[in-house]
Structures are given as structure tokens and as C-alpha cells.
Amino acid sequence: RADAFEVRLTSSSPVVGVRYAWEGYPQCILYNGLGGPDDHAGLPSAPFRHCVYGTPENEPAWRSDCLSHSAAAVPFNPAGAAVPSVKPTDFLLLKGSSLVRGPKDDHCSGGNVRTGKPGQITDLLLKHPLLSEGHAIESVKIAFRYAAGYSPPPGKTAAASIAALVIYNANGSPLLFLATSPPLSNASFDHFTSYSLPVILSATNLALKITSPVLVGLRVTNRDRNLQLAIDDLADGWECQVTWQQNVKEI
């Protein structure tokens, strides 16, 4: 029996998480009795997982569950800062969103973010955490181009997808919704001729004092359709910009 146990590491690599017996029907070796599968008086310790913020060079295979962050952080800058969004590795995609190939043009070499299926609500996060402790976020802006899928047949209508600009905590949970797009249906994926004009979502005069690392991203409500958002790697990506000031309003 033990009230605590210690995990010893032989590697000097940064650690972002620990898990024990993480499977559906584990053969546990940590018991509260004498220990071992034949000790019927002892109860096995339940599988557990604990993740912390970190920047490892090599993430474990279960990183998408643990939501560890290997991407470089965006530190406070009095002049403002760009949040990188030009490579697939800049994105943390949750709840059915995924990286896919899509149409190419002068700004995009074919990388797209797909927002899942009709009816789903998905989160598309930029993986670079904002480190603004002690400073207030003043403004956030993001700009993206899209093509909308599941175009209705002639004479029919379908509710188009809507995107919201969101600040998330480091575990990928929404903290604050900043701005919402109109229904997005001006460019068709099924009858593709071009991506849409840039959709700009922004919020100013926020005065949000952030006490821990946060992420910026989009929550997409697909409704009857879905979206493929171009990763404009031949231009400036999603043009995400953040500015800070010193005032106070905690979230």
C-alpha cells in the first residue's frame, strides 16, 4: 500500500504528461493491497493521465489526447505579435476537424483544414500558446479563406457554416468567444472555381488579463454544410495578430 508513488525518468527530454495503464482493460500492477492480479483483497489503481504545459522536441504518440504543445510560444511583445499559421504543424484540430488536401492557388499549395461533417461543431486551434502573463490582451484578429462543401442542389437551400473567433485555455476548452462570422457559403468546394475572399474576424478593446497560457482559434458550427479552410502557406497563413496593453479584466 502506498499513498504516493514516484516516476523515475532516464531521459533528459522535457516531459509534458504521465499516464498509467491507459487502455480499455488494463493489466494493472499498482494495487492498494499486496499487489498483483492474484491479490483479490487489493484493488487496482484506476488508469489515469495527467498532462502539463511544456515544449518537448518529441511528443508521445498520445499527444492528441493529452493536448501537449510542442509549438513555439508567442511571448508578450509591446508592438504586438503574429501567431504562426502557415504550416500544418501550426494547428491543433479537435472534435472531427482534420488536415486534408485541397485546391491550389497563388496563396495555397493545397493544404486545407476540413471542419468535419454536417452537423458537427469543431475546434481549429493555432497551436502556439500566448504567454502574456501580467499583460492584458488588447486585440485579436484572424483572416481565412474557405470553400464550402455539401452544396445544395438547384432549388434547394442548406444552412451554411458559421465560424467564431475564440480564446481557448491550454487544454483546448473555450474561454471567451470574441467574434462570429456571417453564414459562409460564397465559395463552393463541390463546384470549385476559387476560395472565398478573406473572412476577417477581430475583436478590440478587450483588456483581458491572462494569467496562464492560452490559444487562439476558430469554433466552426457546420450546420447543413462544412468548410475547407485554405492554409495559405504561400502567403501569410491565417494572418492571426495579437496586441497587448496593461489594463485589467480577468478571465
Secondary structure, 3 states (H helix, E strand, C coil): CCCCCCCCCCCCCCCCEEEECCCCCCCCCCECCCCCCCCCCCCECCCEEEECCCCCCCCCCCHHHHCCCCCCCEECCCCCEEECCCCHHHEEEECCCEEEECCCCCCCCCEEEECCCCCCEEEEEECCCEECCCCEEEEEEEEECEEEECCCCCCCCCCCEEEEEEEEECCCCEEEEEEECCCECCCECCCCCCCCCCEEEEECCCCEECCCCEEEEEEEECCCCEEEEECCCCCCCCCEEEEEECCCCEC
